[in-house]
Amino acid sequence: MTQNSTAHPKGLYVLFTTEMWERFNFYGMRAILSLFLVSALAFKQNEASILYGGFLGLSYLTPMFGGYISDRYWGNRNCIIFGGFVMALGQLFLFGSASTYAGNLPLANILMWSGLFFLIIGNGFFKPNISSMVGQLYAKGDNKLDAAFTIFYMGINTGAFLGMLICPWVGDVKVDGIRVVEAFKWGFLAAGAAMMIGTISFYILKNKFIVSPSGEAVGLKPNFNAIQDKTKESEKAEFSNQSIGIAVFIFLVLVYVFHSFIATAEANPIKDWIYPIIYASGLSLAFLIMTDKTLNKVERDRIWVLYIIAFFVMFFWSAFEQAGSSLTFIADQQTDLHFLGIELPPSSVQNANSIFIVLLAFPFSWFWTWLQKRGIEPNSPAKQSIGLLLLATGYFIIATQVKDLGTQKLGVAWLFCMYLFHTMGELCLSPIGLSLVAKLAPKRFSSLLMGVWFIANAAGYALAGTLGALLPSIEPGAQIPSFLGFEIHNLYEFFMVFVSLAGAAAILLYILAAGPLKRMMHGIK
């Protein structure tokens, strides 16, 4: 069985559908989580933002371990199935939390923490493995890979769209302007049902369609004892005990350093310890991978490219992921939500991102192909710098609108405009990054480096929690937040933090893309 040179393999659409249901589960829950914490479990807004950032950060840190388990023991397929069922169980715990908060708040908190724990673990097994399997469906050097990841990315956002449409409409309900807190449980239940559908469908279809261009099954358990082509590409990675020991030492030192820098008098275990663990993990793992004895110079250079770009991607996600925390609070409290004769649930406004992804994914895929045929396609790092610039532009637009707003509410259309620019930035950055990992990663590191790539997301989400807590409170007499010595008095100054960070990262990454990164990729674009 061979794949048509112009058509995408059918396995891509199986992975598309599986990821769609999983993203329904994840983004549907994510849309209502912060409001649930504040409305039902009596969290303060800044506490909810910090927990939100910690949850997302750990959800994208655990793929490092899920990728390792896959590469060494279970294989992609088993990890996807295990992760899917664990996430469905996590949503049931959240359903229980939302069902018991009124009569037993301590129990509801225990169930909430349990649910988030299972979602974090399940996502760690699911996320890197389904993404890395996309690349395995194609022959090495296939020029359809960027387009394939863009199509796959549309599956991610189709699921996100459905999740953020259905879960807020059934879970974030208001009657006469008063939130019906009991309804949150139905949003979590809908998310869990979607996860079960995705996992079961993958289990049924995997053997028939998840195959390589030559028709061989991909994503099976690794077999290091099998007869293999004796090349660096097929050898098992070799980490010495000394390298592992040094990496652990570096990790512990970095955790202490980051903790000392981040911790404040207002103790918060998530911000004070979880965030440092997330930041330290990526740096210590970078050292460990680079000490692998099987790496040659070209492979080592390409892996360094992934780490350098990951650093800049962190700033993108720290700004982008305000959607589920600070931007949702702004939509809830400071935005006129009437649109086309309908009053939107506050948690559904962020769904504009998914709608724009679905509308723009294929045009962007076509645009990259059009540029490639004319020999003027920018390389992957340059595309990602453009994504950062578009993100900064979106925040600058919304910042200009709130600068002289006074006591009036922001029109929801301006949030939609901001999300349009954020979406275009995301299409320049995220699917291109997934494709770049598939291109640059040695085969024996494919899942582990996909997990490593998600550490950049994890660090960005942790930073998103820190930055989201800077949102000035609308309560009179509230403490004024500050960032790097600058006080944040209003929404304009809050948004300009993201304009500055993303804009500076965009300029520096573009400069690097044209020089050192281009050379270090050794011919890969």
Secondary structure, DSSP 8 states (H G I E B T S, - for coil): ----SSS--HHHHHHHHHHHHHHHHHHHHHHHHHHHHHHTS---HHHHHHHHHHHHHHHTTTHHHHHHHIIIIIHHHHHHHHHHHHHHHHHHHHHHHHHHTTT-HHHHHHHHHHHHHHHHHHHHHHHHHHHHHHHHTS-TT-TTHHHHHHHHHHHHHHHHHHHHHHHHHHHSEEETTEEEGGGHHHHHHHHHHHHHHHHHHHHHHHHHH-B-TTS-B-S----TTS----SGGGS-----HHHHHHHHHHHHHHHHHHHHHH--SS--HIIIIIHHHHHHHHHHHHHHHHT-TT--HHHHHHHHHHHHHHHHHHHHHHHHGGGGTHHHHHHHHSEE-EETTEE--GGGGGGHHHHHHHHHHHHHHHHHHHHHHTT----HHHHHHHHHHHHHHHHHHHHHHHTT-TTS-EEHHHHHHHHHHHHHHHHHHHHHHHHHHHHHS-GGGHHHHHHHHHHHHHHHHHHHHHHHTTS--SSTT----EETTEE--SHHHHHHHHHHHHHHHHHHHHHHHHTHHHHHTTT--
